Amino acid sequence: MPGYFPAEWFIVDERNHRAIAQRDYAAVELTVSVGDIVHVVHSVKGWHWVVTADGRREGWIPRKCLPQTIDGHWAPV
């Protein structure tokens, strides 16, 4: 199936080229800038569903957009 989605959130029927959602999912990527503050809601395979600090915008951002901890790994607060 083309496009990215967290496969563990779907029952995938490759034969019939469809998937059944097991939870709500929005394929929305969020544009962020250096210094933006976001709250991480979900993390799935290198992508994080975040909400901006003001609560006005939300979407997926890749792991590389978040700062790393001292040991090189990012961990949600």
BAFI-3210 file (N, C-alpha, C; in Angstrom, 3 decimals, decimal comma, padded with zeros to 6 digits):
// residues 77
n [1|2|3|4|5|6|7|8|9|10|11|12|13|14|15|16|17|18|19|20|21|22|23|24|25|26|27|28|29|30|31|32|33|34|35|36|37|38|39|40|41|42|43|44|45|46|47|48|49|50|51|52|53|54|55|56|57|58|59|60|61|62|63|64|65|66|67|68|69|70|71|72|73|74|75|76|77]
n.u [000,857|000,674|002,260|002,817|001,862|001,183|001,480|000,793|-001,473|-003,524|-005,505|-004,199|-005,036|-003,528|-004,038|-006,486|-005,866|-006,367|-006,969|-007,982|-008,787|-007,769|-007,821|-008,221|-006,745|-004,752|-003,273|-001,436|001,157|003,158|004,453|007,286|009,360|012,723|013,003|010,278|007,810|006,561|004,166|004,484|002,313|001,842|004,148|005,555|007,522|009,718|008,317|006,436|003,394|002,372|001,357|001,151|002,474|000,606|-001,691|-002,997|-002,233|-001,631|000,032|002,051|005,550|008,932|011,379|013,883|013,359|013,168|014,894|017,862|018,667|021,324|022,588|022,177|019,736|016,271|013,644|010,251|008,772]
n.v [-001,171|002,169|005,124|006,369|004,927|004,071|000,797|-000,948|000,138|-000,593|-003,111|-004,802|-005,617|-006,936|-008,363|-007,403|-004,776|-002,849|-001,302|-001,569|000,696|000,658|002,517|006,070|008,004|010,452|011,669|013,906|016,087|018,226|021,447|022,756|025,136|026,067|026,334|026,238|025,118|022,021|019,487|016,086|013,603|011,003|008,432|006,792|004,596|006,432|008,732|011,452|012,384|015,536|018,410|021,877|024,290|026,313|025,007|025,208|023,971|020,737|017,635|015,216|014,906|014,254|012,309|013,573|016,259|016,823|017,603|015,859|013,793|013,793|011,302|010,744|009,736|010,310|010,894|010,795|013,184]
n.w [000,000|-000,905|000,515|003,894|006,949|010,354|010,576|012,641|013,692|012,105|010,448|007,938|004,674|002,304|-000,020|-001,040|-001,176|000,935|004,149|007,552|009,954|013,340|015,236|015,639|013,053|011,546|008,682|008,836|008,423|010,394|010,084|011,567|013,298|014,257|017,714|018,221|020,508|021,423|022,376|022,879|021,851|020,788|019,835|017,128|015,482|014,807|014,216|015,534|017,000|017,564|019,514|019,280|021,634|022,099|021,510|019,080|016,694|015,261|014,478|012,638|013,189|012,166|013,977|013,839|014,143|016,790|019,870|021,010|023,838|026,282|025,953|023,337|022,599|022,092|024,354|025,340|027,569]
ca.u [000,000|001,520|002,126|003,181|000,930|001,671|000,791|000,246|-002,762|-004,457|-005,506|-003,866|-005,467|-002,709|-004,661|-007,536|-005,326|-007,086|-006,620|-009,068|-008,230|-008,070|-007,885|-008,231|-005,456|-004,747|-001,991|-001,133|002,486|003,180|005,662|007,777|010,575|013,629|012,502|008,870|007,582|005,482|003,894|004,395|001,125|002,114|005,393|005,478|008,564|010,464|007,424|005,769|002,199|002,588|000,463|001,934|002,271|-000,623|-002,821|-003,692|-001,868|-001,149|000,384|003,220|006,878|009,931|012,243|015,016|012,930|013,185|016,260|018,292|019,182|022,775|023,089|021,885|018,397|015,180|012,619|009,168|008,709]
ca.v [000,000|003,356|006,108|005,904|004,919|003,094|-000,458|-001,583|000,766|-001,036|-004,480|-004,607|-006,661|-006,694|-008,997|-006,520|-003,406|-001,965|-001,429|-001,191|001,424|000,167|003,726|007,276|008,329|011,565|011,725|015,332|016,462|019,574|022,222|023,407|025,941|026,014|027,068|025,925|024,213|021,086|018,419|014,800|012,835|009,616|008,186|005,550|004,329|007,603|009,863|011,873|013,222|016,620|019,564|023,073|024,765|027,110|024,117|025,571|023,121|019,413|016,802|014,356|015,413|013,192|012,328|014,503|017,621|016,967|017,568|014,600|013,876|013,730|010,006|010,601|009,197|011,181|010,194|011,702|013,580]
ca.w [000,000|-000,966|001,581|005,226|008,069|011,332|010,246|013,838|013,994|011,067|009,953|006,530|003,748|001,108|-001,187|-001,558|-001,183|001,853|005,563|008,453|011,090|014,680|016,067|014,825|012,453|010,596|007,975|008,774|008,880|010,941|009,838|012,781|013,152|015,393|018,869|018,498|021,633|021,126|023,339|022,184|022,239|020,387|019,106|016,367|014,495|014,356|013,996|016,768|016,865|018,519|019,576|019,611|023,002|022,188|021,249|017,837|015,560|015,612|013,344|012,757|012,849|012,279|015,164|013,668|014,497|018,246|020,418|021,598|025,200|026,361|025,483|021,916|022,371|022,517|025,134|025,720|028,979]
c.u [000,902|001,258|002,488|001,983|001,461|000,881|000,175|-001,100|-003,853|-004,417|-005,331|-004,273|-004,752|-003,375|-005,686|-007,133|-006,147|-006,605|-007,801|-008,436|-008,702|-008,141|-007,924|-006,824|-005,637|-003,352|-001,573|000,286|002,458|004,511|006,043|009,050|011,437|013,059|011,034|008,792|006,370|005,352|003,718|003,224|001,328|003,471|005,290|006,599|009,226|009,614|006,690|004,555|002,320|001,486|001,334|001,567|000,994|-001,877|-003,536|-003,402|-001,400|-000,846|001,621|004,489|007,874|010,811|013,346|014,648|012,953|014,616|016,569|018,760|020,698|023,340|022,728|020,528|017,350|014,186|011,531|009,197|007,449]
c.v [001,233|004,302|005,505|005,940|003,887|001,787|-001,128|-000,973|000,314|-002,547|-004,339|-005,847|-006,401|-007,245|-008,080|-005,045|-002,451|-002,215|-000,940|-000,554|000,825|001,308|004,923|007,542|009,468|011,642|013,168|015,561|017,928|020,238|022,925|024,169|025,772|026,881|026,840|024,940|023,351|020,070|017,128|014,000|011,349|009,565|006,826|005,526|005,584|008,815|010,161|012,726|014,264|017,670|020,757|023,560|025,580|026,284|024,353|024,648|021,768|018,626|015,983|015,123|014,256|013,402|013,375|015,946|017,868|016,910|016,185|014,834|013,705|012,408|009,739|010,043|010,189|010,340|011,177|011,994|013,010]
c.w [000,000|000,202|002,924|006,145|009,055|011,194|011,467|014,267|013,028|010,908|008,445|005,724|002,422|-000,154|-001,849|-001,532|-000,323|003,275|006,392|009,688|012,405|015,689|015,132|014,296|011,458|009,990|007,751|009,287|009,311|010,609|011,138|012,456|014,393|016,509|019,168|019,662|021,305|022,252|022,547|022,748|021,966|019,702|018,438|015,329|013,922|014,010|015,288|016,422|017,955|018,426|019,960|021,005|023,148|021,883|019,931|016,660|016,079|014,353|013,642|012,403|012,981|013,503|015,046|014,014|016,002|018,762|020,990|023,021|025,144|025,835|024,023|021,589|022,862|023,298|025,518|027,221|029,581]
res [m|p|g|y|f|p|a|e|w|f|i|v|d|e|r|n|h|r|a|i|a|q|r|d|y|a|a|v|e|l|t|v|s|v|g|d|i|v|h|v|v|h|s|v|k|g|w|h|w|v|v|t|a|d|g|r|r|e|g|w|i|p|r|k|c|l|p|q|t|i|d|g|h|w|a|p|v]
***
